[in-house]
Amino acid sequence: MYDIIIIGAGPIGAGAARHASATGANVAIIGPTEPLRASHTVWSSHYDAARLTHRSARNVQLAQYALEAINNYRAIEAQSGIPFYTPCGTLSLSHDLGGFSYTAQRTAIEQALDFRYVDYTSSAITQAFPMFSGDLGYHGVYDGPPSGYIAPRAMVAAQLTCAQHQGATIIRDIVTHLTPQHDFVTVTTHDGVTLQARRVIVAAGAYSGLCGLLPTPVAHTIKSETVTLGKVSAATAARMADMPSMMVDCVSDVISDAYLTPPLQYPDGKWYFKLGSNSIHDLFFDTLPALQHWIKNGDMVATHHAQIALLKQLFAGVEWLDFTSLPCVITRTPDGVPSISNVHPRVTAVVGCNGSLAKSGDTIGRVAVEFV
C-alpha cells in the first residue's frame, strides 16, 4: 500500500510528487505518456514547447504562487539535470493598464512581492524593444527577470525525475475509478491494475470531474482556448532572441487577454511564435466526449484569423512562413484561484487552475501535499 497516490502526471501532479516524496512518503504518481492528439483519451496542456511564467497576475495569490515556483526552478533543474527555464522578462501591453486583468492589481502585487514594474510610454516601447512594430499606441509594463517562459514538457520531466530520485514510483496509465473506503482508497486503472493508498491527490485537470474522479463535486468551468503558431525562419528567430514573453490587452472584436511567447524551436525543428487568447467564440464543456472532440478536432477559424492579425500588427516587419491553429483548454473557479480541498477525508482535489497551471504547478502541488 502506498502512502500517497497522485492521479495526474502534469505540472501539478509532478510538483506534488516531488514535494511528497521529499518527505520520505511512499508515493506513486499515475498518468499516461503523451498520446497522439487524434487518438488521445486524456490530454494535458503541458504537451507544449512554451508557457509564460511571470509575477503579473489577476490577483495577489496567483502572483505569490508563481513567484514561489519561479524561485524553485533552478533547484529543480540542478537536481534533475533537465533545463526548462528562460528568464527573459514579461511585457504587458494595454491602452488602459488600470483596466487590463494582468496589470490592474500591480500595486498590490508590487507590495506583496516586494518588487517594482518598469513603465513604458507608447513611444518608448519600440526603443526598449526594437523587435516590435512602430508606435502601436499601447502603454507597457515590464516585469523583468525572473519572469520569462518555461518549456512545460521539460519542466514536468524534471519534476518527475526529482520525485523518482526521491523514491517515487511513476506508473504510465490512466485512472478510471477511485473508491474511497474507511482506511484507504482503491484506485483502478485503464490497464486493469488495482492500487491502494492511505491518501489520494487528484490533479487531472479538466478530466478530474469529467472522468468521475471527484467523490464530491467542485465548482469550476472548462473552457476552450485557441492557440496560433506563427512559423518563422531560424534567421528571424535569431533576430528576436532578446524578445520578452508578452501579454496583450488587444483591441479586437473577437479576442482578448492575449499571451505570446518569443519564437522558439519546436519538436519538428521549426521556429514558431505562439499566441493564445480568450475569444467570443470560446466553448464550455460539461461532458468528456465534447472535450475530447474539441482537443482532437477543434478549429476556431474566426479566432485564428484574429490572432494572426494581432501577430502581424505587433511584428510588421516579420516574414511569416505559415500559421497553424491548435485547440487548448483552461479550467476556472468562481473566485479565480485554484481550488485545493479535501473532497473526501482521504482524497484531496486540485481543480481550476485559472491559467496558472504550468508556471505555478510546483507551488500548487506543494499546497496539495500539505492537505494530505
Stockholm file with secondary structure:
# STOCKHOLM 1.0

chainA/1-372         MYDIIIIGAGPIGAGAARHASATGANVAIIGPTEPLRASHTVWSSHYDAARLTHRSARNVQLAQYALEAINNYRAIEAQSGIPFYTPCGTLSLSHDLGGFSYTAQRTAIEQALDFRYVDYTSSAITQAFPMFSGDLGYHGVYDGPPSGYIAPRAMVAAQLTCAQHQGATIIRDIVTHLTPQHDFVTVTTHDGVTLQARRVIVAAGAYSGLCGLLPTPVAHTIKSETVTLGKVSAATAARMADMPSMMVDCVSDVISDAYLTPPLQYPDGKWYFKLGSNSIHDLFFDTLPALQHWIKNGDMVATHHAQIALLKQLFAGVEWLDFTSLPCVITRTPDGVPSISNVHPRVTAVVGCNGSLAKSGDTIGRVAVEFV
#=GR chainA/1-372 SS CEEEEEECCSHHHHHHHHHHHHTTCCEEEECCCCCCGGGCSSCCTTSSSCEEECSCCSSHHHHHHHHHHHHHHHHHHHHHTCCCEECCCEEEEESCTTTSTTTTTHHHHHHHHTCCCEEECHHHHHHHCTTSCSCCSCEEEEECTTCEEECHHHHHHHHHHHHHHTTCEEECSCEEEEEECSSCEEEEETTSCEEEEEEEEECCTTHHHHTTCCSSCCCCEEEEEEEEEEEECHHHHHHTTTCCEEEECCCCSSEEEEEEEEEEECTTSCEEEEEEEEETTCCBCCSHHHHHHHHHHCCCHHHHHHHHHHHHHHCTTCCCCEEEEEEEEEEECTTSSCEEEEEETTEEEEECCTTCHHHHHHHHHHHHHHHC
#=GC SS_cons         CEEEEEECCSHHHHHHHHHHHHTTCCEEEECCCCCCGGGCSSCCTTSSSCEEECSCCSSHHHHHHHHHHHHHHHHHHHHHTCCCEECCCEEEEESCTTTSTTTTTHHHHHHHHTCCCEEECHHHHHHHCTTSCSCCSCEEEEECTTCEEECHHHHHHHHHHHHHHTTCEEECSCEEEEEECSSCEEEEETTSCEEEEEEEEECCTTHHHHTTCCSSCCCCEEEEEEEEEEEECHHHHHHTTTCCEEEECCCCSSEEEEEEEEEEECTTSCEEEEEEEEETTCCBCCSHHHHHHHHHHCCCHHHHHHHHHHHHHHCTTCCCCEEEEEEEEEEECTTSSCEEEEEETTEEEEECCTTCHHHHHHHHHHHHHHHC
//
